[in-house]
Amino acid sequence: MNTTKSATSVMFCGSAAGTMLPPMVVYKAAHVYKAWKQRGSKGTHYYRSSSGWFDGFLLEKWFFELLLPKLKRQVGKKLLIGDNLSSHHSMAVIEACKKNNIAFVCLPPQH
C-alpha cells in the first residue's frame, strides 16, 4: 500500500421526509486540524482514525451523539438501515435501538 494515499469517510443520514443530520467526517490522520474544519457544512462533526474509515468507536459516537438524540424526539417506531460492515455492528447500538423503538436493519451483503 502506498503510504502517501489518504482516506476520508463521510457519514450522511437522512429521513424519508427529507430531514438530514449534520454529516460526520473521518480523516485518516493522527489529529484533526482546524484548517480541515473550515468552510464545511454547518454542524459537521470532524474526527480521525488511523484508516480514515468508521470503526466501532466512531459508529457509536455518531449514533449516540448525533442520531439517537434526534430520534428520541420522534414519536412512534423508527427504522435505521445500515450496511453490513462488521465495524458498524455494536451491541450498545443494538440495545439502544431496542430500548428506543428503533428497528435496526442491515442490508444483505453483496456477492
Phi and psi restraints in degrees (range 20) as a CNS / XPLOR table:
assign (resid 1 and name C) (resid 2 and name N)
       (resid 2 and name CA) (resid 2 and name C) 1.0 -74.9 20.0 2
assign (resid 2 and name N) (resid 2 and name CA)
       (resid 2 and name C) (resid 3 and name N) 1.0 116.9 20.0 2
assign (resid 2 and name C) (resid 3 and name N)
       (resid 3 and name CA) (resid 3 and name C) 1.0 -73.6 20.0 2
assign (resid 3 and name N) (resid 3 and name CA)
       (resid 3 and name C) (resid 4 and name N) 1.0 -6.5 20.0 2
assign (resid 3 and name C) (resid 4 and name N)
       (resid 4 and name CA) (resid 4 and name C) 1.0 -83.6 20.0 2
assign (resid 4 and name N) (resid 4 and name CA)
       (resid 4 and name C) (resid 5 and name N) 1.0 -10.2 20.0 2
assign (resid 4 and name C) (resid 5 and name N)
       (resid 5 and name CA) (resid 5 and name C) 1.0 -73.5 20.0 2
assign (resid 5 and name N) (resid 5 and name CA)
       (resid 5 and name C) (resid 6 and name N) 1.0 147.7 20.0 2
assign (resid 5 and name C) (resid 6 and name N)
       (resid 6 and name CA) (resid 6 and name C) 1.0 -120.6 20.0 2
assign (resid 6 and name N) (resid 6 and name CA)
       (resid 6 and name C) (resid 7 and name N) 1.0 162.2 20.0 2
assign (resid 6 and name C) (resid 7 and name N)
       (resid 7 and name CA) (resid 7 and name C) 1.0 -136.8 20.0 2
assign (resid 7 and name N) (resid 7 and name CA)
       (resid 7 and name C) (resid 8 and name N) 1.0 141.7 20.0 2
assign (resid 7 and name C) (resid 8 and name N)
       (resid 8 and name CA) (resid 8 and name C) 1.0 -138.1 20.0 2
assign (resid 8 and name N) (resid 8 and name CA)
       (resid 8 and name C) (resid 9 and name N) 1.0 132.4 20.0 2
assign (resid 8 and name C) (resid 9 and name N)
       (resid 9 and name CA) (resid 9 and name C) 1.0 -115.7 20.0 2
assign (resid 9 and name N) (resid 9 and name CA)
       (resid 9 and name C) (resid 10 and name N) 1.0 148.0 20.0 2
assign (resid 9 and name C) (resid 10 and name N)
       (resid 10 and name CA) (resid 10 and name C) 1.0 -132.2 20.0 2
assign (resid 10 and name N) (resid 10 and name CA)
       (resid 10 and name C) (resid 11 and name N) 1.0 129.9 20.0 2
assign (resid 10 and name C) (resid 11 and name N)
       (resid 11 and name CA) (resid 11 and name C) 1.0 -101.5 20.0 2
assign (resid 11 and name N) (resid 11 and name CA)
       (resid 11 and name C) (resid 12 and name N) 1.0 121.2 20.0 2
assign (resid 11 and name C) (resid 12 and name N)
       (resid 12 and name CA) (resid 12 and name C) 1.0 -113.0 20.0 2
assign (resid 12 and name N) (resid 12 and name CA)
       (resid 12 and name C) (resid 13 and name N) 1.0 144.9 20.0 2
assign (resid 12 and name C) (resid 13 and name N)
       (resid 13 and name CA) (resid 13 and name C) 1.0 -146.3 20.0 2
assign (resid 13 and name N) (resid 13 and name CA)
       (resid 13 and name C) (resid 14 and name N) 1.0 128.1 20.0 2
assign (resid 13 and name C) (resid 14 and name N)
       (resid 14 and name CA) (resid 14 and name C) 1.0 -139.6 20.0 2
assign (resid 14 and name N) (resid 14 and name CA)
       (resid 14 and name C) (resid 15 and name N) 1.0 161.8 20.0 2
assign (resid 14 and name C) (resid 15 and name N)
       (resid 15 and name CA) (resid 15 and name C) 1.0 -100.5 20.0 2
assign (resid 15 and name N) (resid 15 and name CA)
       (resid 15 and name C) (resid 16 and name N) 1.0 166.1 20.0 2
assign (resid 15 and name C) (resid 16 and name N)
       (resid 16 and name CA) (resid 16 and name C) 1.0 -63.3 20.0 2
assign (resid 16 and name N) (resid 16 and name CA)
       (resid 16 and name C) (resid 17 and name N) 1.0 -24.0 20.0 2
assign (resid 16 and name C) (resid 17 and name N)
       (resid 17 and name CA) (resid 17 and name C) 1.0 -82.8 20.0 2
assign (resid 17 and name N) (resid 17 and name CA)
       (resid 17 and name C) (resid 18 and name N) 1.0 -3.7 20.0 2
assign (resid 17 and name C) (resid 18 and name N)
       (resid 18 and name CA) (resid 18 and name C) 1.0 96.3 20.0 2
assign (resid 18 and name N) (resid 18 and name CA)
       (resid 18 and name C) (resid 19 and name N) 1.0 2.5 20.0 2
assign (resid 18 and name C) (resid 19 and name N)
       (resid 19 and name CA) (resid 19 and name C) 1.0 -76.8 20.0 2
assign (resid 19 and name N) (resid 19 and name CA)
       (resid 19 and name C) (resid 20 and name N) 1.0 133.9 20.0 2
assign (resid 19 and name C) (resid 20 and name N)
       (resid 20 and name CA) (resid 20 and name C) 1.0 -116.1 20.0 2
assign (resid 20 and name N) (resid 20 and name CA)
       (resid 20 and name C) (resid 21 and name N) 1.0 141.3 20.0 2
assign (resid 20 and name C) (resid 21 and name N)
       (resid 21 and name CA) (resid 21 and name C) 1.0 -80.8 20.0 2
assign (resid 21 and name N) (resid 21 and name CA)
       (resid 21 and name C) (resid 22 and name N) 1.0 156.9 20.0 2
assign (resid 21 and name C) (resid 22 and name N)
       (resid 22 and name CA) (resid 22 and name C) 1.0 -61.1 20.0 2
assign (resid 22 and name N) (resid 22 and name CA)
       (resid 22 and name C) (resid 23 and name N) 1.0 144.1 20.0 2
assign (resid 22 and name C) (resid 23 and name N)
       (resid 23 and name CA) (resid 23 and name C) 1.0 -70.2 20.0 2
assign (resid 23 and name N) (resid 23 and name CA)
       (resid 23 and name C) (resid 24 and name N) 1.0 158.5 20.0 2
assign (resid 23 and name C) (resid 24 and name N)
       (resid 24 and name CA) (resid 24 and name C) 1.0 -120.5 20.0 2
assign (resid 24 and name N) (resid 24 and name CA)
       (resid 24 and name C) (resid 25 and name N) 1.0 121.5 20.0 2
assign (resid 24 and name C) (resid 25 and name N)
       (resid 25 and name CA) (resid 25 and name C) 1.0 -107.2 20.0 2
assign (resid 25 and name N) (resid 25 and name CA)
       (resid 25 and name C) (resid 26 and name N) 1.0 133.5 20.0 2
assign (resid 25 and name C) (resid 26 and name N)
       (resid 26 and name CA) (resid 26 and name C) 1.0 -121.9 20.0 2
assign (resid 26 and name N) (resid 26 and name CA)
       (resid 26 and name C) (resid 27 and name N) 1.0 119.9 20.0 2
assign (resid 26 and name C) (resid 27 and name N)
       (resid 27 and name CA) (resid 27 and name C) 1.0 -96.9 20.0 2
assign (resid 27 and name N) (resid 27 and name CA)
       (resid 27 and name C) (resid 28 and name N) 1.0 150.9 20.0 2
assign (resid 27 and name C) (resid 28 and name N)
       (resid 28 and name CA) (resid 28 and name C) 1.0 -84.5 20.0 2
assign (resid 28 and name N) (resid 28 and name CA)
       (resid 28 and name C) (resid 29 and name N) 1.0 101.7 20.0 2
assign (resid 28 and name C) (resid 29 and name N)
       (resid 29 and name CA) (resid 29 and name C) 1.0 -169.9 20.0 2
assign (resid 29 and name N) (resid 29 and name CA)
       (resid 29 and name C) (resid 30 and name N) 1.0 165.9 20.0 2
assign (resid 29 and name C) (resid 30 and name N)
       (resid 30 and name CA) (resid 30 and name C) 1.0 -85.2 20.0 2
assign (resid 30 and name N) (resid 30 and name CA)
       (resid 30 and name C) (resid 31 and name N) 1.0 -25.6 20.0 2
assign (resid 30 and name C) (resid 31 and name N)
       (resid 31 and name CA) (resid 31 and name C) 1.0 -142.6 20.0 2
assign (resid 31 and name N) (resid 31 and name CA)
       (resid 31 and name C) (resid 32 and name N) 1.0 157.1 20.0 2
assign (resid 31 and name C) (resid 32 and name N)
       (resid 32 and name CA) (resid 32 and name C) 1.0 -100.3 20.0 2
assign (resid 32 and name N) (resid 32 and name CA)
       (resid 32 and name C) (resid 33 and name N) 1.0 122.9 20.0 2
assign (resid 32 and name C) (resid 33 and name N)
       (resid 33 and name CA) (resid 33 and name C) 1.0 -95.7 20.0 2
assign (resid 33 and name N) (resid 33 and name CA)
       (resid 33 and name C) (resid 34 and name N) 1.0 148.1 20.0 2
assign (resid 33 and name C) (resid 34 and name N)
       (resid 34 and name CA) (resid 34 and name C) 1.0 -54.6 20.0 2
assign (resid 34 and name N) (resid 34 and name CA)
       (resid 34 and name C) (resid 35 and name N) 1.0 -39.3 20.0 2
assign (resid 34 and name C) (resid 35 and name N)
       (resid 35 and name CA) (resid 35 and name C) 1.0 -60.6 20.0 2
assign (resid 35 and name N) (resid 35 and name CA)
       (resid 35 and name C) (resid 36 and name N) 1.0 -29.9 20.0 2
assign (resid 35 and name C) (resid 36 and name N)
       (resid 36 and name CA) (resid 36 and name C) 1.0 -72.3 20.0 2
assign (resid 36 and name N) (resid 36 and name CA)
       (resid 36 and name C) (resid 37 and name N) 1.0 -18.1 20.0 2
assign (resid 36 and name C) (resid 37 and name N)
       (resid 37 and name CA) (resid 37 and name C) 1.0 -94.4 20.0 2
assign (resid 37 and name N) (resid 37 and name CA)
       (resid 37 and name C) (resid 38 and name N) 1.0 -6.2 20.0 2
assign (resid 37 and name C) (resid 38 and name N)
       (resid 38 and name CA) (resid 38 and name C) 1.0 -77.0 20.0 2
assign (resid 38 and name N) (resid 38 and name CA)
       (resid 38 and name C) (resid 39 and name N) 1.0 141.6 20.0 2
assign (resid 38 and name C) (resid 39 and name N)
       (resid 39 and name CA) (resid 39 and name C) 1.0 62.3 20.0 2
assign (resid 39 and name N) (resid 39 and name CA)
       (resid 39 and name C) (resid 40 and name N) 1.0 21.2 20.0 2
assign (resid 39 and name C) (resid 40 and name N)
       (resid 40 and name CA) (resid 40 and name C) 1.0 -82.3 20.0 2
assign (resid 40 and name N) (resid 40 and name CA)
       (resid 40 and name C) (resid 41 and name N) 1.0 171.2 20.0 2
assign (resid 40 and name C) (resid 41 and name N)
       (resid 41 and name CA) (resid 41 and name C) 1.0 -61.1 20.0 2
assign (resid 41 and name N) (resid 41 and name CA)
       (resid 41 and name C) (resid 42 and name N) 1.0 146.2 20.0 2
assign (resid 41 and name C) (resid 42 and name N)
       (resid 42 and name CA) (resid 42 and name C) 1.0 -58.6 20.0 2
assign (resid 42 and name N) (resid 42 and name CA)
       (resid 42 and name C) (resid 43 and name N) 1.0 132.1 20.0 2
assign (resid 42 and name C) (resid 43 and name N)
       (resid 43 and name CA) (resid 43 and name C) 1.0 84.3 20.0 2
assign (resid 43 and name N) (resid 43 and name CA)
       (resid 43 and name C) (resid 44 and name N) 1.0 -1.6 20.0 2
assign (resid 43 and name C) (resid 44 and name N)
       (resid 44 and name CA) (resid 44 and name C) 1.0 -60.3 20.0 2
assign (resid 44 and name N) (resid 44 and name CA)
       (resid 44 and name C) (resid 45 and name N) 1.0 139.4 20.0 2
assign (resid 44 and name C) (resid 45 and name N)
       (resid 45 and name CA) (resid 45 and name C) 1.0 -104.2 20.0 2
assign (resid 45 and name N) (resid 45 and name CA)
       (resid 45 and name C) (resid 46 and name N) 1.0 135.2 20.0 2
assign (resid 45 and name C) (resid 46 and name N)
       (resid 46 and name CA) (resid 46 and name C) 1.0 -119.0 20.0 2
assign (resid 46 and name N) (resid 46 and name CA)
       (resid 46 and name C) (resid 47 and name N) 1.0 132.0 20.0 2
assign (resid 46 and name C) (resid 47 and name N)
       (resid 47 and name CA) (resid 47 and name C) 1.0 -140.8 20.0 2
assign (resid 47 and name N) (resid 47 and name CA)
       (resid 47 and name C) (resid 48 and name N) 1.0 180.0 20.0 2
assign (resid 47 and name C) (resid 48 and name N)
       (resid 48 and name CA) (resid 48 and name C) 1.0 -140.3 20.0 2
assign (resid 48 and name N) (resid 48 and name CA)
       (resid 48 and name C) (resid 49 and name N) 1.0 154.6 20.0 2
assign (resid 48 and name C) (resid 49 and name N)
       (resid 49 and name CA) (resid 49 and name C) 1.0 -147.1 20.0 2
assign (resid 49 and name N) (resid 49 and name CA)
       (resid 49 and name C) (resid 50 and name N) 1.0 165.4 20.0 2
assign (resid 49 and name C) (resid 50 and name N)
       (resid 50 and name CA) (resid 50 and name C) 1.0 -67.8 20.0 2
assign (resid 50 and name N) (resid 50 and name CA)
       (resid 50 and name C) (resid 51 and name N) 1.0 -22.7 20.0 2
assign (resid 50 and name C) (resid 51 and name N)
       (resid 51 and name CA) (resid 51 and name C) 1.0 -104.0 20.0 2
assign (resid 51 and name N) (resid 51 and name CA)
       (resid 51 and name C) (resid 52 and name N) 1.0 -19.5 20.0 2
assign (resid 51 and name C) (resid 52 and name N)
       (resid 52 and name CA) (resid 52 and name C) 1.0 86.0 20.0 2
assign (resid 52 and name N) (resid 52 and name CA)
       (resid 52 and name C) (resid 53 and name N) 1.0 5.1 20.0 2
assign (resid 52 and name C) (resid 53 and name N)
       (resid 53 and name CA) (resid 53 and name C) 1.0 -106.9 20.0 2
assign (resid 53 and name N) (resid 53 and name CA)
       (resid 53 and name C) (resid 54 and name N) 1.0 162.5 20.0 2
assign (resid 53 and name C) (resid 54 and name N)
       (resid 54 and name CA) (resid 54 and name C) 1.0 -74.7 20.0 2
assign (resid 54 and name N) (resid 54 and name CA)
       (resid 54 and name C) (resid 55 and name N) 1.0 130.5 20.0 2
assign (resid 54 and name C) (resid 55 and name N)
       (resid 55 and name CA) (resid 55 and name C) 1.0 -113.3 20.0 2
assign (resid 55 and name N) (resid 55 and name CA)
       (resid 55 and name C) (resid 56 and name N) 1.0 -176.0 20.0 2
assign (resid 55 and name C) (resid 56 and name N)
       (resid 56 and name CA) (resid 56 and name C) 1.0 -58.6 20.0 2
assign (resid 56 and name N) (resid 56 and name CA)
       (resid 56 and name C) (resid 57 and name N) 1.0 -40.8 20.0 2
assign (resid 56 and name C) (resid 57 and name N)
       (resid 57 and name CA) (resid 57 and name C) 1.0 -61.4 20.0 2
assign (resid 57 and name N) (resid 57 and name CA)
       (resid 57 and name C) (resid 58 and name N) 1.0 -47.3 20.0 2
assign (resid 57 and name C) (resid 58 and name N)
       (resid 58 and name CA) (resid 58 and name C) 1.0 -71.5 20.0 2
assign (resid 58 and name N) (resid 58 and name CA)
       (resid 58 and name C) (resid 59 and name N) 1.0 -32.4 20.0 2
assign (resid 58 and name C) (resid 59 and name N)
       (resid 59 and name CA) (resid 59 and name C) 1.0 -61.8 20.0 2
assign (resid 59 and name N) (resid 59 and name CA)
       (resid 59 and name C) (resid 60 and name N) 1.0 -46.0 20.0 2
assign (resid 59 and name C) (resid 60 and name N)
       (resid 60 and name CA) (resid 60 and name C) 1.0 -63.8 20.0 2
assign (resid 60 and name N) (resid 60 and name CA)
       (resid 60 and name C) (resid 61 and name N) 1.0 -39.7 20.0 2
assign (resid 60 and name C) (resid 61 and name N)
       (resid 61 and name CA) (resid 61 and name C) 1.0 -60.1 20.0 2
assign (resid 61 and name N) (resid 61 and name CA)
       (resid 61 and name C) (resid 62 and name N) 1.0 -47.2 20.0 2
assign (resid 61 and name C) (resid 62 and name N)
       (resid 62 and name CA) (resid 62 and name C) 1.0 -60.7 20.0 2
assign (resid 62 and name N) (resid 62 and name CA)
       (resid 62 and name C) (resid 63 and name N) 1.0 -48.0 20.0 2
assign (resid 62 and name C) (resid 63 and name N)
       (resid 63 and name CA) (resid 63 and name C) 1.0 -63.2 20.0 2
assign (resid 63 and name N) (resid 63 and name CA)
       (resid 63 and name C) (resid 64 and name N) 1.0 -52.1 20.0 2
assign (resid 63 and name C) (resid 64 and name N)
       (resid 64 and name CA) (resid 64 and name C) 1.0 -76.9 20.0 2
assign (resid 64 and name N) (resid 64 and name CA)
       (resid 64 and name C) (resid 65 and name N) 1.0 -29.1 20.0 2
assign (resid 64 and name C) (resid 65 and name N)
       (resid 65 and name CA) (resid 65 and name C) 1.0 -95.6 20.0 2
assign (resid 65 and name N) (resid 65 and name CA)
       (resid 65 and name C) (resid 66 and name N) 1.0 -29.6 20.0 2
assign (resid 65 and name C) (resid 66 and name N)
       (resid 66 and name CA) (resid 66 and name C) 1.0 -109.3 20.0 2
assign (resid 66 and name N) (resid 66 and name CA)
       (resid 66 and name C) (resid 67 and name N) 1.0 -53.1 20.0 2
assign (resid 66 and name C) (resid 67 and name N)
       (resid 67 and name CA) (resid 67 and name C) 1.0 -78.8 20.0 2
assign (resid 67 and name N) (resid 67 and name CA)
       (resid 67 and name C) (resid 68 and name N) 1.0 -52.3 20.0 2
assign (resid 67 and name C) (resid 68 and name N)
       (resid 68 and name CA) (resid 68 and name C) 1.0 -58.8 20.0 2
assign (resid 68 and name N) (resid 68 and name CA)
       (resid 68 and name C) (resid 69 and name N) 1.0 -44.7 20.0 2
assign (resid 68 and name C) (resid 69 and name N)
       (resid 69 and name CA) (resid 69 and name C) 1.0 -57.6 20.0 2
assign (resid 69 and name N) (resid 69 and name CA)
       (resid 69 and name C) (resid 70 and name N) 1.0 -37.2 20.0 2
assign (resid 69 and name C) (resid 70 and name N)
       (resid 70 and name CA) (resid 70 and name C) 1.0 -68.3 20.0 2
assign (resid 70 and name N) (resid 70 and name CA)
       (resid 70 and name C) (resid 71 and name N) 1.0 -45.1 20.0 2
assign (resid 70 and name C) (resid 71 and name N)
       (resid 71 and name CA) (resid 71 and name C) 1.0 -69.0 20.0 2
assign (resid 71 and name N) (resid 71 and name CA)
       (resid 71 and name C) (resid 72 and name N) 1.0 -29.8 20.0 2
assign (resid 71 and name C) (resid 72 and name N)
       (resid 72 and name CA) (resid 72 and name C) 1.0 -63.5 20.0 2
assign (resid 72 and name N) (resid 72 and name CA)
       (resid 72 and name C) (resid 73 and name N) 1.0 -24.6 20.0 2
assign (resid 72 and name C) (resid 73 and name N)
       (resid 73 and name CA) (resid 73 and name C) 1.0 -84.2 20.0 2
assign (resid 73 and name N) (resid 73 and name CA)
       (resid 73 and name C) (resid 74 and name N) 1.0 -7.5 20.0 2
assign (resid 73 and name C) (resid 74 and name N)
       (resid 74 and name CA) (resid 74 and name C) 1.0 -90.9 20.0 2
assign (resid 74 and name N) (resid 74 and name CA)
       (resid 74 and name C) (resid 75 and name N) 1.0 142.0 20.0 2
assign (resid 74 and name C) (resid 75 and name N)
       (resid 75 and name CA) (resid 75 and name C) 1.0 -91.4 20.0 2
assign (resid 75 and name N) (resid 75 and name CA)
       (resid 75 and name C) (resid 76 and name N) 1.0 143.1 20.0 2
assign (resid 75 and name C) (resid 76 and name N)
       (resid 76 and name CA) (resid 76 and name C) 1.0 89.2 20.0 2
assign (resid 76 and name N) (resid 76 and name CA)
       (resid 76 and name C) (resid 77 and name N) 1.0 -174.8 20.0 2
assign (resid 76 and name C) (resid 77 and name N)
       (resid 77 and name CA) (resid 77 and name C) 1.0 -74.9 20.0 2
assign (resid 77 and name N) (resid 77 and name CA)
       (resid 77 and name C) (resid 78 and name N) 1.0 141.5 20.0 2
assign (resid 77 and name C) (resid 78 and name N)
       (resid 78 and name CA) (resid 78 and name C) 1.0 -118.8 20.0 2
assign (resid 78 and name N) (resid 78 and name CA)
       (resid 78 and name C) (resid 79 and name N) 1.0 158.2 20.0 2
assign (resid 78 and name C) (resid 79 and name N)
       (resid 79 and name CA) (resid 79 and name C) 1.0 -127.7 20.0 2
assign (resid 79 and name N) (resid 79 and name CA)
       (resid 79 and name C) (resid 80 and name N) 1.0 127.3 20.0 2
assign (resid 79 and name C) (resid 80 and name N)
       (resid 80 and name CA) (resid 80 and name C) 1.0 -114.6 20.0 2
assign (resid 80 and name N) (resid 80 and name CA)
       (resid 80 and name C) (resid 81 and name N) 1.0 119.3 20.0 2
assign (resid 80 and name C) (resid 81 and name N)
       (resid 81 and name CA) (resid 81 and name C) 1.0 -105.5 20.0 2
assign (resid 81 and name N) (resid 81 and name CA)
       (resid 81 and name C) (resid 82 and name N) 1.0 124.2 20.0 2
assign (resid 81 and name C) (resid 82 and name N)
       (resid 82 and name CA) (resid 82 and name C) 1.0 -123.8 20.0 2
assign (resid 82 and name N) (resid 82 and name CA)
       (resid 82 and name C) (resid 83 and name N) 1.0 168.2 20.0 2
assign (resid 82 and name C) (resid 83 and name N)
       (resid 83 and name CA) (resid 83 and name C) 1.0 -83.4 20.0 2
assign (resid 83 and name N) (resid 83 and name CA)
       (resid 83 and name C) (resid 84 and name N) 1.0 -174.7 20.0 2
assign (resid 83 and name C) (resid 84 and name N)
       (resid 84 and name CA) (resid 84 and name C) 1.0 -104.6 20.0 2
assign (resid 84 and name N) (resid 84 and name CA)
       (resid 84 and name C) (resid 85 and name N) 1.0 20.5 20.0 2
assign (resid 84 and name C) (resid 85 and name N)
       (resid 85 and name CA) (resid 85 and name C) 1.0 -70.8 20.0 2
assign (resid 85 and name N) (resid 85 and name CA)
       (resid 85 and name C) (resid 86 and name N) 1.0 129.5 20.0 2
assign (resid 85 and name C) (resid 86 and name N)
       (resid 86 and name CA) (resid 86 and name C) 1.0 -59.3 20.0 2
assign (resid 86 and name N) (resid 86 and name CA)
       (resid 86 and name C) (resid 87 and name N) 1.0 -33.3 20.0 2
assign (resid 86 and name C) (resid 87 and name N)
       (resid 87 and name CA) (resid 87 and name C) 1.0 -71.6 20.0 2
assign (resid 87 and name N) (resid 87 and name CA)
       (resid 87 and name C) (resid 88 and name N) 1.0 -9.1 20.0 2
assign (resid 87 and name C) (resid 88 and name N)
       (resid 88 and name CA) (resid 88 and name C) 1.0 -94.8 20.0 2
assign (resid 88 and name N) (resid 88 and name CA)
       (resid 88 and name C) (resid 89 and name N) 1.0 10.1 20.0 2
assign (resid 88 and name C) (resid 89 and name N)
       (resid 89 and name CA) (resid 89 and name C) 1.0 -109.5 20.0 2
assign (resid 89 and name N) (resid 89 and name CA)
       (resid 89 and name C) (resid 90 and name N) 1.0 128.5 20.0 2
assign (resid 89 and name C) (resid 90 and name N)
       (resid 90 and name CA) (resid 90 and name C) 1.0 -144.6 20.0 2
assign (resid 90 and name N) (resid 90 and name CA)
       (resid 90 and name C) (resid 91 and name N) 1.0 129.0 20.0 2
assign (resid 90 and name C) (resid 91 and name N)
       (resid 91 and name CA) (resid 91 and name C) 1.0 -61.9 20.0 2
assign (resid 91 and name N) (resid 91 and name CA)
       (resid 91 and name C) (resid 92 and name N) 1.0 -36.5 20.0 2
assign (resid 91 and name C) (resid 92 and name N)
       (resid 92 and name CA) (resid 92 and name C) 1.0 -63.0 20.0 2
assign (resid 92 and name N) (resid 92 and name CA)
       (resid 92 and name C) (resid 93 and name N) 1.0 -40.8 20.0 2
assign (resid 92 and name C) (resid 93 and name N)
       (resid 93 and name CA) (resid 93 and name C) 1.0 -68.3 20.0 2
assign (resid 93 and name N) (resid 93 and name CA)
       (resid 93 and name C) (resid 94 and name N) 1.0 -44.6 20.0 2
assign (resid 93 and name C) (resid 94 and name N)
       (resid 94 and name CA) (resid 94 and name C) 1.0 -60.7 20.0 2
assign (resid 94 and name N) (resid 94 and name CA)
       (resid 94 and name C) (resid 95 and name N) 1.0 -44.5 20.0 2
assign (resid 94 and name C) (resid 95 and name N)
       (resid 95 and name CA) (resid 95 and name C) 1.0 -63.8 20.0 2
assign (resid 95 and name N) (resid 95 and name CA)
       (resid 95 and name C) (resid 96 and name N) 1.0 -42.0 20.0 2
assign (resid 95 and name C) (resid 96 and name N)
       (resid 96 and name CA) (resid 96 and name C) 1.0 -64.9 20.0 2
assign (resid 96 and name N) (resid 96 and name CA)
       (resid 96 and name C) (resid 97 and name N) 1.0 -35.5 20.0 2
assign (resid 96 and name C) (resid 97 and name N)
       (resid 97 and name CA) (resid 97 and name C) 1.0 -63.0 20.0 2
assign (resid 97 and name N) (resid 97 and name CA)
       (resid 97 and name C) (resid 98 and name N) 1.0 -46.9 20.0 2
assign (resid 97 and name C) (resid 98 and name N)
       (resid 98 and name CA) (resid 98 and name C) 1.0 -59.1 20.0 2
assign (resid 98 and name N) (resid 98 and name CA)
       (resid 98 and name C) (resid 99 and name N) 1.0 -45.0 20.0 2
assign (resid 98 and name C) (resid 99 and name N)
       (resid 99 and name CA) (resid 99 and name C) 1.0 -66.2 20.0 2
assign (resid 99 and name N) (resid 99 and name CA)
       (resid 99 and name C) (resid 100 and name N) 1.0 -27.3 20.0 2
assign (resid 99 and name C) (resid 100 and name N)
       (resid 100 and name CA) (resid 100 and name C) 1.0 -112.3 20.0 2
assign (resid 100 and name N) (resid 100 and name CA)
       (resid 100 and name C) (resid 101 and name N) 1.0 22.5 20.0 2
assign (resid 100 and name C) (resid 101 and name N)
       (resid 101 and name CA) (resid 101 and name C) 1.0 59.3 20.0 2
assign (resid 101 and name N) (resid 101 and name CA)
       (resid 101 and name C) (resid 102 and name N) 1.0 43.4 20.0 2
assign (resid 101 and name C) (resid 102 and name N)
       (resid 102 and name CA) (resid 102 and name C) 1.0 -116.7 20.0 2
assign (resid 102 and name N) (resid 102 and name CA)
       (resid 102 and name C) (resid 103 and name N) 1.0 121.6 20.0 2
assign (resid 102 and name C) (resid 103 and name N)
       (resid 103 and name CA) (resid 103 and name C) 1.0 -84.5 20.0 2
assign (resid 103 and name N) (resid 103 and name CA)
       (resid 103 and name C) (resid 104 and name N) 1.0 121.7 20.0 2
assign (resid 103 and name C) (resid 104 and name N)
       (resid 104 and name CA) (resid 104 and name C) 1.0 -104.6 20.0 2
assign (resid 104 and name N) (resid 104 and name CA)
       (resid 104 and name C) (resid 105 and name N) 1.0 111.5 20.0 2
assign (resid 104 and name C) (resid 105 and name N)
       (resid 105 and name CA) (resid 105 and name C) 1.0 -116.5 20.0 2
assign (resid 105 and name N) (resid 105 and name CA)
       (resid 105 and name C) (resid 106 and name N) 1.0 130.7 20.0 2
assign (resid 105 and name C) (resid 106 and name N)
       (resid 106 and name CA) (resid 106 and name C) 1.0 -99.5 20.0 2
assign (resid 106 and name N) (resid 106 and name CA)
       (resid 106 and name C) (resid 107 and name N) 1.0 137.2 20.0 2
assign (resid 106 and name C) (resid 107 and name N)
       (resid 107 and name CA) (resid 107 and name C) 1.0 -65.4 20.0 2
assign (resid 107 and name N) (resid 107 and name CA)
       (resid 107 and name C) (resid 108 and name N) 1.0 147.4 20.0 2
assign (resid 107 and name C) (resid 108 and name N)
       (resid 108 and name CA) (resid 108 and name C) 1.0 -68.3 20.0 2
assign (resid 108 and name N) (resid 108 and name CA)
       (resid 108 and name C) (resid 109 and name N) 1.0 149.9 20.0 2
assign (resid 108 and name C) (resid 109 and name N)
       (resid 109 and name CA) (resid 109 and name C) 1.0 -65.8 20.0 2
assign (resid 109 and name N) (resid 109 and name CA)
       (resid 109 and name C) (resid 110 and name N) 1.0 148.0 20.0 2
assign (resid 109 and name C) (resid 110 and name N)
       (resid 110 and name CA) (resid 110 and name C) 1.0 -88.6 20.0 2
assign (resid 110 and name N) (resid 110 and name CA)
       (resid 110 and name C) (resid 111 and name N) 1.0 143.4 20.0 2
